[in-house]
Structure formats: C-alpha cells, structure tokens
Amino acid sequence: MQAGLDWELIALVAGGASALLIAWDGVLRKGPRSDTLKGILEIAWPVLFVALMGMLLKFMDFAAVLLVAAVATGLAWLVDRRVFAPRREAAEPEPIVVDMARAFFPVIVVVFLIRSFWVEPFKIPSGSMKPTLLVGDFILVNKYTYGIRLPVVNRKVVEVGEVKRGDVVVFRYPLDPSVDYIKRVVGIPGDRIAYRGKVLTVNGRTLVPEPAGHYTDAELNWLRLPQFKEPLGDKPHGMLVIPTEPVVNLAQVRQFPHRDNCEYNDDGFTCTVPAGRYFMMGDNRDQSADSRYWGFVPDDHIKGRAFLVWMNFGDFKRIGNGID
C-alpha cells in the first residue's frame, strides 16, 4: 500500500521556499522587478500565508486560526490604507502583500462568522456512530441550536435551546480539547444512566431495543452484526452491538472528574450525570470509546448538533441524509 502525501512537509517546504524568495526580494534584490518575478511573488505571498496558518493549527483550533488570519489581513490592509497609501506616488503599484490582504480579509471574515455562529463542517473519522454515520461522511453541525457562543473562548452568551437526549452532537474531547468527537447524548444533567446486558436504562425506564435485522460491517471483515432501533429521545435510532463483546471493558475505564458518580462491575455500569455535564455513547456500542471510559462532557465543550450528511465521496447516496 502506498503511503499518503505528507501535506505537513509539503506545506513546510513550500512556505519556506516562499519565505526565502520574499526575503531575497525585499533585502537582496537589485534593480526593478521583472513581470515574471511579480507573478511569482503573487503566488509566494499567499503560499507563505497559508503555510503559516497551517502551522498555527498545531497549537490552536481552526476558529482561533481564522481569527488570527482575519486580524492579520485586516491590520495589513488598514495600516496601508491609513499610513502608506497616501504617501505613494499615483503611478506606484500597491504592494503585493497589501493586495493579498485586501482580497483575503472579507473571505476570511465571512468564513469565520459562518463557522462560528451558523454551521460548521465535520468529517466522520471512525465507525463509532454506525449505522447512523459512516466513516467518510462529511456532515454539517448547527452551531446555534444550543445557544450562541463567543468563538474561540466558547462562552455561551445567548440561550437558544437545550441539549436533549438522543441528539447527535459534536464536542471537544474532555481529555484533549483540541480534538473533536461526535457521539449521541444518552444522559443530561441529573439523569441516572445504567447499561447492562446491552440495554440502556434512563431514570428507571428501560429502553428495550427493537430488532432491525443485521448490519454487515466491511471494516470488521464483513462481520454481520445485530442491528436494533433504540427508543431514545423523540425518534428511535439505529444501534449495533457485538454479542461476544463485554458491556464495558473495565480495564479501559479511566479516572475522570466525578468518577465517584459511577459504579462499574462485570455486568455493566450505573452513572448519575452531574450538573452542567452530559453522558455520551456511540451508536456502535461495542466499537466506541465514549463516556463509559473517559467520563462526562462539560456543557462548554459542546460545539453543536449534527443534522445533515452533505457529502460522502465513497457513497453518493448518503448525500442529503438527515441525522436522527
């Protein structure tokens, strides 16, 4: 099998080469620029900018990088307009970096606002939500369903709606907030959750799953798994189990905040959801690392509700599927 392209290395090389060219043009070049050099620099500046933003993604999330990009391009454009533009000769061309900043700034701001307050795209990286979501699904996440939050700091400033049992949500992984996870909400604050014999109980109500045939999992050597409809929330949802797997692998349960709210044994577990937190589980119950193992999700980690599959390059029939 051939290895994929190392995009990080490609970006580093391209950005480094662009930086060297720009530095040579600004410091060592003698004489006027040729038309060919101007054309190359018009490519080098955007390449350097994109490479720098890509490097920042290693240290901050995408929303923060977009904010940095918007501030940087906006300042470059504003400073030139107020300070340098009035001093230029009428026939003197606008610097390439200013032209780039002026072109990029409105686009970055629009993307930042849409992604922060309206919808955010997300790609399904694993099979933990089968059969609801498949690996390779590109989905849209509604950012305002549960309230309007300030971007980057993720502080809620306007209440709109509440997280409900059965919602499929994207959230920041409690053990590493730089990583996004997607699971189904099975417990809201105050709920008492039990999971025994592959059956979920919420506040004393046993959610008996209804058999729904079998699901053939290509990622598990075409293993046929029992498929069920679980009556959680407003509408039943698909669920898979592997009969031979334990309800919970006790060796993988971590120490997490409010761990004393949970009781584990060989038959399963019982947890009381603390205030301001949620209990998440994957629909592919025996192939999901979820709240059983790493604990509750704080409210300020919630990013939004998944509502639509907008693309899957391996299965175009999934395009336009709603997410229940």
Secondary structure as UniProt FT lines:
FT   HELIX           7..23
FT   HELIX           24..28
FT   HELIX           35..56
FT   TURN            57..59
FT   HELIX           62..79
FT   HELIX           80..84
FT   HELIX           85..87
FT   TURN            90..91
FT   HELIX           96..117
FT   STRAND          119..123
FT   TURN            128..132
FT   TURN            135..136
FT   STRAND          138..142
FT   TURN            145..146
FT   STRAND          148..149
FT   TURN            151..153
FT   STRAND          156..158
FT   TURN            165..166
FT   STRAND          168..172
FT   TURN            174..175
FT   TURN            177..178
FT   STRAND          180..187
FT   TURN            189..190
FT   STRAND          192..196
FT   TURN            197..198
FT   STRAND          199..202
FT   TURN            203..204
FT   STRAND          205..207
FT   STRAND          210..217
FT   HELIX           218..220
FT   TURN            221..222
FT   STRAND          223..230
FT   TURN            233..234
FT   STRAND          237..240
FT   TURN            243..244
FT   HELIX           250..252
FT   TURN            257..258
FT   HELIX           259..261
FT   STRAND          262..265
FT   TURN            266..267
FT   STRAND          268..272
FT   TURN            275..276
FT   STRAND          277..281
FT   HELIX           285..287
FT   HELIX           291..294
FT   STRAND          297..298
FT   HELIX           299..301
FT   STRAND          302..311
FT   TURN            313..314
FT   HELIX           316..318
FT   TURN            319..320
//
